[in-house]
Amino acid sequence: MFIFPIRIMELHLEAVVVAIDGAGHIKERVSDVSGFALRLDGIEIDGVSFGFSDSGDVMLVTMNGENLSDDITTNYPARPHSPIMQIGFRDPAARLTANTLNKLMRRMNKIFPGHSLLIRDAGKAD
């Protein structure tokens, strides 16, 4: 069993809001994300706090918490109109980050039915 040292860190990501159908397939990209960013800002999941701000049609996401890792995979589907994938991890140390982001996507869909997030460009704060 691996034991990872606890590190408080900040992780930055970009997110795109998409409208989805009942099967979870992307219908279209949402162009104005300001209302989404305002409503989601300050959410906390499993001890990780999220900050959201909008930058046109993209949301800038900041995650603050213990043992976060940018070694995750994107959830962009490989083909248009495909179902949205789960966030994955490339290293076991990133499992917490991936699981927390997947919970965020489910929470997003409860707050805004018929919508989800596509996550990309994870990076640690300087």
Residue frames as a rotation matrix with the C-alpha (Angstrom) as fourth column:
MET 1
0.582 0.813 0.000 0.00
0.813 -0.582 0.000 0.00
0.000 0.000 -1.000 0.00
PHE 2
-0.396 -0.689 0.607 1.31
0.675 -0.666 -0.316 3.42
0.623 0.285 0.729 -0.98
ILE 3
0.407 0.450 -0.795 1.09
0.830 -0.545 0.117 6.28
-0.380 -0.707 -0.596 1.48
PHE 4
0.014 -0.327 0.945 1.29
0.721 -0.652 -0.236 9.69
0.693 0.684 0.227 -0.09
PRO 5
-0.730 -0.285 -0.621 2.35
0.651 -0.565 -0.507 12.72
-0.206 -0.775 0.598 1.94
ILE 6
0.400 0.912 -0.095 -0.43
0.861 -0.409 -0.303 15.25
-0.315 0.039 -0.948 2.45
ARG 7
-0.816 -0.578 0.015 0.08
0.536 -0.746 0.394 18.31
-0.217 0.330 0.919 0.31
ILE 8
0.297 0.846 -0.442 -2.32
0.434 -0.532 -0.727 21.25
-0.850 0.024 -0.526 0.15
MET 9
-0.782 -0.603 0.155 -2.32
0.399 -0.295 0.868 22.51
-0.478 0.741 0.471 -3.38
GLU 10
0.133 0.755 -0.643 -4.16
-0.347 -0.572 -0.743 24.52
-0.928 0.322 0.185 -5.96
LEU 11
-0.598 -0.224 0.770 -5.01
0.557 0.574 0.600 23.06
-0.576 0.787 -0.219 -9.34
HIS 12
-0.271 0.469 -0.840 -6.22
-0.559 -0.788 -0.260 25.07
-0.784 0.399 0.476 -12.34
LEU 13
-0.562 0.184 0.806 -8.41
0.613 0.747 0.257 23.67
-0.555 0.639 -0.533 -15.12
GLU 14
-0.767 0.473 -0.434 -10.53
-0.631 -0.680 0.373 24.85
-0.119 0.559 0.820 -18.00
ALA 15
-0.601 0.653 0.460 -14.09
0.435 0.750 -0.498 23.64
-0.670 -0.099 -0.735 -18.41
VAL 16
-0.876 0.451 -0.171 -16.61
-0.379 -0.426 0.822 23.91
0.298 0.785 0.544 -21.21
VAL 17
-0.441 0.820 0.364 -20.33
-0.314 0.239 -0.919 23.67
-0.841 -0.520 0.152 -20.46
VAL 18
-0.923 0.184 -0.337 -22.32
-0.273 0.302 0.913 21.46
0.270 0.935 -0.229 -22.81
ALA 19
0.039 0.973 0.228 -25.99
-0.958 0.101 -0.267 20.60
-0.283 -0.208 0.936 -23.18
ILE 20
-0.934 -0.357 -0.011 -26.56
-0.351 0.912 0.210 16.84
-0.065 0.200 -0.978 -23.14
ASP 21
-0.092 0.915 -0.392 -29.45
-0.666 0.236 0.708 14.55
0.740 0.327 0.588 -24.05
GLY 22
0.655 0.500 0.567 -30.98
-0.754 0.380 0.536 11.87
0.052 -0.778 0.626 -21.80
ALA 23
0.913 -0.367 -0.179 -28.31
0.336 0.924 -0.183 9.36
0.233 0.107 0.967 -22.84
GLY 24
0.563 -0.725 -0.396 -25.49
0.245 -0.311 0.918 11.74
-0.789 -0.614 0.002 -21.84
HIS 25
-0.025 -0.533 0.846 -24.53
0.996 0.058 0.066 12.57
-0.084 0.844 0.529 -25.44
ILE 26
-0.591 -0.276 -0.758 -23.40
0.291 -0.949 0.119 16.10
-0.753 -0.151 0.641 -26.20
LYS 27
0.437 0.773 0.460 -25.99
0.822 -0.136 -0.553 18.15
-0.365 0.620 -0.695 -28.09
GLU 28
0.529 -0.268 0.805 -24.21
0.404 -0.756 -0.516 21.50
0.747 0.598 -0.291 -28.16
ARG 29
-0.506 -0.752 -0.423 -21.70
0.820 -0.266 -0.507 23.73
0.269 -0.603 0.751 -26.42
VAL 30
0.623 0.684 -0.379 -23.09
0.775 -0.606 0.179 26.53
-0.108 -0.405 -0.908 -24.22
SER 31
0.089 -0.622 0.778 -21.74
0.650 -0.556 -0.519 29.91
0.755 0.551 0.355 -25.28
ASP 32
0.012 -0.060 0.998 -22.54
-0.533 -0.845 -0.044 31.98
0.846 -0.531 -0.042 -22.15
VAL 33
-0.022 -0.125 -0.992 -21.20
0.525 0.843 -0.118 30.27
0.851 -0.524 0.047 -19.02
SER 34
-0.622 -0.312 0.718 -21.45
-0.299 -0.753 -0.586 33.21
0.723 -0.580 0.375 -16.59
GLY 35
0.283 0.821 0.496 -24.58
-0.862 -0.009 0.506 31.90
0.420 -0.571 0.705 -14.81
PHE 36
0.746 -0.096 -0.660 -23.03
0.167 0.985 0.046 28.46
0.645 -0.144 0.750 -14.44
ALA 37
-0.298 -0.952 -0.069 -19.79
0.413 -0.063 -0.908 29.89
0.860 -0.300 0.412 -12.98
LEU 38
-0.422 0.197 0.885 -21.70
-0.648 -0.749 -0.142 32.10
0.635 -0.633 0.444 -10.54
ARG 39
0.610 0.774 0.171 -23.87
-0.701 0.426 0.572 29.24
0.370 -0.469 0.802 -9.24
LEU 40
0.743 -0.348 -0.572 -21.02
0.323 0.935 -0.149 26.68
0.587 -0.074 0.806 -8.98
ASP 41
-0.118 -0.868 0.483 -18.47
-0.172 -0.461 -0.871 28.99
0.978 -0.186 -0.095 -7.38
GLY 42
-0.302 -0.119 0.946 -17.65
-0.917 -0.233 -0.323 27.91
0.259 -0.965 -0.039 -3.82
ILE 43
0.763 0.568 -0.308 -18.90
-0.490 0.820 0.296 24.32
0.421 -0.075 0.904 -4.07
GLU 44
-0.288 -0.830 0.477 -17.03
-0.955 0.289 -0.072 21.87
-0.078 -0.476 -0.876 -1.85
ILE 45
0.771 0.433 -0.467 -16.80
-0.492 0.870 -0.004 18.13
0.405 0.233 0.884 -2.51
ASP 46
0.794 -0.422 -0.439 -14.90
0.526 0.838 0.146 15.70
0.306 -0.347 0.887 -0.28
GLY 47
0.491 -0.592 -0.639 -12.84
0.542 -0.366 0.756 18.49
-0.682 -0.718 0.141 1.29
VAL 48
-0.629 -0.637 0.445 -11.92
0.746 -0.332 0.578 20.05
-0.220 0.695 0.684 -2.07
SER 49
0.179 0.670 -0.721 -13.21
0.266 -0.738 -0.620 23.56
-0.947 -0.081 -0.311 -2.70
PHE 50
-0.202 -0.123 0.972 -13.93
0.974 0.078 0.213 24.83
-0.102 0.989 0.104 -6.20
GLY 51
-0.161 0.143 -0.977 -13.69
0.009 -0.989 -0.146 28.34
-0.987 -0.032 0.158 -7.54
PHE 52
-0.039 0.233 0.972 -15.28
0.959 0.283 -0.029 29.17
-0.282 0.931 -0.234 -10.89
SER 53
-0.118 0.089 -0.989 -14.98
-0.157 -0.985 -0.070 32.22
-0.980 0.147 0.131 -13.10
ASP 54
0.627 0.401 0.668 -16.09
0.565 0.357 -0.744 32.72
-0.537 0.844 -0.003 -16.66
SER 55
-0.415 -0.726 -0.548 -13.95
-0.142 -0.543 0.828 33.75
-0.899 0.421 0.123 -19.57
GLY 56
-0.495 0.352 -0.794 -16.44
-0.869 -0.196 0.455 34.03
0.005 0.915 0.403 -22.40
ASP 57
0.486 0.712 -0.507 -17.50
-0.728 0.650 0.216 30.51
0.483 0.264 0.835 -23.35
VAL 58
-0.033 -0.575 -0.818 -14.96
0.258 0.786 -0.563 28.79
0.966 -0.229 0.122 -21.04
MET 59
0.928 0.240 0.285 -15.00
-0.219 -0.267 0.939 28.45
0.301 -0.933 -0.195 -17.26
LEU 60
-0.203 -0.979 0.002 -11.76
-0.377 0.076 -0.923 28.73
0.904 -0.188 -0.384 -15.36
VAL 61
0.831 0.501 -0.242 -11.82
-0.055 0.507 0.860 26.27
0.554 -0.701 0.449 -12.46
THR 62
-0.283 -0.882 0.376 -9.61
-0.659 -0.106 -0.745 26.34
0.697 -0.459 -0.551 -9.39
MET 63
0.666 0.387 -0.638 -9.48
0.157 0.763 0.627 23.33
0.729 -0.518 0.447 -7.07
ASN 64
-0.175 -0.700 0.693 -8.04
-0.763 -0.349 -0.545 23.74
0.623 -0.624 -0.473 -3.57
GLY 65
0.858 0.464 0.222 -7.42
-0.496 0.631 0.597 20.73
0.136 -0.622 0.771 -1.36
GLU 66
0.160 -0.792 0.590 -5.08
-0.668 0.353 0.655 18.05
-0.727 -0.499 -0.472 -0.16
ASN 67
-0.430 -0.527 0.733 -3.14
0.007 0.810 0.587 15.75
-0.903 0.258 -0.344 -2.47
LEU 68
0.740 0.642 -0.200 -4.51
-0.160 -0.120 -0.980 17.03
-0.653 0.757 0.013 -5.78
SER 69
-0.346 -0.849 0.400 -2.72
0.278 0.314 0.908 15.98
-0.896 0.425 0.128 -8.95
ASP 70
0.134 0.335 -0.933 -2.75
-0.766 -0.562 -0.311 17.25
-0.628 0.757 0.182 -12.52
ASP 71
-0.853 -0.506 -0.125 -1.98
-0.484 0.678 0.554 13.73
-0.195 0.533 -0.823 -13.79
ILE 72
-0.149 0.905 0.398 -5.58
0.015 0.405 -0.914 13.19
-0.989 -0.130 -0.073 -14.97
THR 73
-0.808 -0.017 0.590 -7.16
0.575 0.203 0.793 12.46
-0.133 0.979 -0.154 -18.33
THR 74
-0.818 0.538 -0.202 -9.68
-0.565 -0.817 0.116 14.68
-0.103 0.209 0.972 -20.05
ASN 75
-0.419 0.745 0.519 -13.33
0.242 0.643 -0.727 13.70
-0.875 -0.179 -0.449 -20.40
TYR 76
-0.164 0.318 -0.934 -13.69
-0.851 -0.525 -0.029 14.97
-0.499 0.790 0.357 -23.95
PRO 77
0.566 0.400 0.721 -15.36
-0.020 0.881 -0.473 12.32
-0.824 0.253 0.506 -26.09
ALA 78
-0.464 -0.817 0.341 -13.33
0.273 0.235 0.933 10.91
-0.843 0.526 0.114 -28.96
ARG 79
-0.751 0.288 0.595 -16.13
0.619 -0.008 0.785 11.47
0.230 0.958 -0.172 -31.49
PRO 80
-0.817 0.529 0.229 -18.84
-0.539 -0.842 0.019 14.14
0.203 -0.107 0.973 -31.83
HIS 81
0.115 0.993 0.038 -22.22
-0.875 0.083 0.477 13.22
0.471 -0.088 0.878 -30.29
SER 82
-0.208 -0.265 -0.942 -20.60
0.223 0.924 -0.309 10.51
0.952 -0.274 -0.133 -28.18
PRO 83
0.821 0.467 -0.328 -21.28
0.402 -0.064 0.913 10.13
0.406 -0.882 -0.241 -24.47
ILE 84
0.449 -0.657 0.605 -19.13
-0.709 -0.674 -0.206 12.17
0.543 -0.337 -0.769 -22.10
MET 85
0.138 -0.511 -0.848 -16.37
0.299 0.838 -0.456 10.06
0.944 -0.191 0.268 -20.59
GLN 86
0.930 0.014 -0.368 -15.34
0.367 -0.110 0.924 9.93
-0.028 -0.994 -0.107 -16.94
ILE 87
0.516 -0.831 0.207 -12.22
-0.786 -0.555 -0.272 11.77
0.341 -0.022 -0.940 -15.84
GLY 88
0.848 -0.292 -0.441 -9.46
0.338 0.941 0.026 9.21
0.408 -0.171 0.897 -15.45
PHE 89
0.719 -0.684 0.121 -6.04
-0.559 -0.466 0.686 9.19
-0.413 -0.561 -0.718 -13.81
ARG 90
0.600 -0.606 -0.522 -2.64
-0.369 0.369 -0.853 8.26
0.709 0.705 -0.002 -15.20
ASP 91
-0.605 -0.786 -0.125 -1.02
-0.131 0.253 -0.958 7.80
0.785 -0.564 -0.256 -11.80
PRO 92
-0.089 0.605 -0.792 -2.58
0.799 0.518 0.306 6.34
0.595 -0.605 -0.529 -8.60
ALA 93
-0.701 -0.235 -0.674 -1.77
0.639 -0.627 -0.446 9.63
-0.318 -0.742 0.590 -6.83
ALA 94
-0.929 0.359 -0.091 -4.33
-0.360 -0.813 0.457 11.34
0.090 0.458 0.885 -9.11
ARG 95
-0.637 0.721 -0.274 -7.24
0.611 0.688 0.391 9.02
0.470 0.081 -0.879 -8.22
LEU 96
-0.311 0.511 -0.801 -8.65
0.756 -0.377 -0.535 11.50
-0.576 -0.772 -0.269 -5.65
THR 97
-0.668 0.009 -0.744 -8.58
-0.287 -0.925 0.247 14.36
-0.686 0.379 0.621 -8.16
ALA 98
-0.898 0.331 -0.289 -10.29
-0.194 0.292 0.937 12.29
0.395 0.897 -0.198 -10.87
ASN 99
-0.503 0.739 -0.447 -12.98
0.822 0.569 0.016 10.99
0.266 -0.360 -0.894 -8.50
THR 100
-0.371 0.333 -0.867 -13.68
0.493 -0.721 -0.488 14.47
-0.787 -0.608 0.103 -7.14
LEU 101
-0.793 0.062 -0.606 -14.03
-0.483 -0.670 0.564 15.90
-0.371 0.740 0.561 -10.65
ASN 102
-0.794 0.553 -0.253 -16.42
0.193 0.624 0.757 13.09
0.576 0.553 -0.602 -11.62
LYS 103
-0.318 0.679 -0.661 -18.52
0.924 0.065 -0.378 13.93
-0.214 -0.731 -0.648 -8.55
LEU 104
-0.589 0.057 -0.806 -18.46
-0.021 -0.998 -0.056 17.58
-0.808 -0.016 0.589 -9.62
MET 105
-0.922 0.248 -0.297 -19.85
-0.318 -0.048 0.947 16.61
0.221 0.967 0.123 -13.03
ARG 106
-0.505 0.774 -0.383 -22.70
0.715 0.623 0.316 14.67
0.483 -0.114 -0.868 -11.38
ARG 107
-0.307 0.357 -0.882 -23.42
0.701 -0.543 -0.463 17.61
-0.644 -0.760 -0.083 -9.05
MET 108
-0.856 -0.061 -0.513 -23.41
-0.257 -0.811 0.526 19.96
-0.448 0.582 0.679 -12.06
ASN 109
-0.809 0.558 -0.183 -26.04
0.045 0.369 0.928 17.82
0.586 0.743 -0.323 -13.75
LYS 110
-0.278 0.723 -0.633 -28.25
0.957 0.266 -0.115 17.91
0.085 -0.637 -0.766 -10.62
ILE 111
-0.364 0.082 -0.928 -28.00
0.355 -0.909 -0.220 21.70
-0.861 -0.409 0.302 -10.34
PHE 112
-0.223 0.215 -0.951 -28.36
-0.811 -0.581 0.059 22.24
-0.540 0.785 0.304 -14.09
PRO 113
0.138 0.313 0.940 -30.28
0.140 0.933 -0.331 19.24
-0.980 0.177 0.085 -15.53
GLY 114
0.854 0.199 0.480 -29.34
0.458 0.151 -0.876 18.47
-0.247 0.968 0.038 -19.10
HIS 115
0.735 -0.668 0.116 -25.86
-0.499 -0.649 -0.575 20.02
0.460 0.365 -0.810 -18.77
SER 116
0.810 -0.567 -0.147 -22.39
0.545 0.637 0.546 18.76
-0.216 -0.523 0.825 -18.01
LEU 117
0.636 -0.690 -0.344 -18.76
-0.579 -0.722 0.378 19.84
-0.509 -0.042 -0.860 -18.01
LEU 118
0.809 -0.587 0.016 -15.91
0.433 0.579 -0.691 18.95
0.397 0.566 0.723 -20.30
ILE 119
0.818 -0.557 -0.142 -12.65
-0.123 -0.412 0.903 19.31
-0.562 -0.721 -0.405 -18.38
ARG 120
0.699 -0.657 0.282 -9.29
0.563 0.262 -0.784 20.08
0.441 0.707 0.553 -20.00
ASP 121
0.141 -0.776 0.614 -5.89
0.078 -0.610 -0.789 21.64
0.987 0.159 -0.026 -19.40
ALA 122
0.956 0.114 -0.269 -5.21
0.263 0.064 0.963 20.67
0.127 -0.991 0.032 -15.79
GLY 123
0.058 -0.975 0.212 -2.17
0.353 -0.179 -0.918 22.37
0.934 0.128 0.334 -14.32
LYS 124
0.155 -0.109 -0.982 -0.71
0.988 0.000 0.156 23.21
-0.017 -0.994 0.107 -10.94
ALA 125
0.981 0.156 0.115 -0.64
0.149 -0.986 0.070 26.80
0.125 -0.051 -0.991 -9.75
ASP 126
0.231 -0.954 0.192 2.76
0.265 -0.128 -0.956 28.46
0.936 0.271 0.223 -9.93
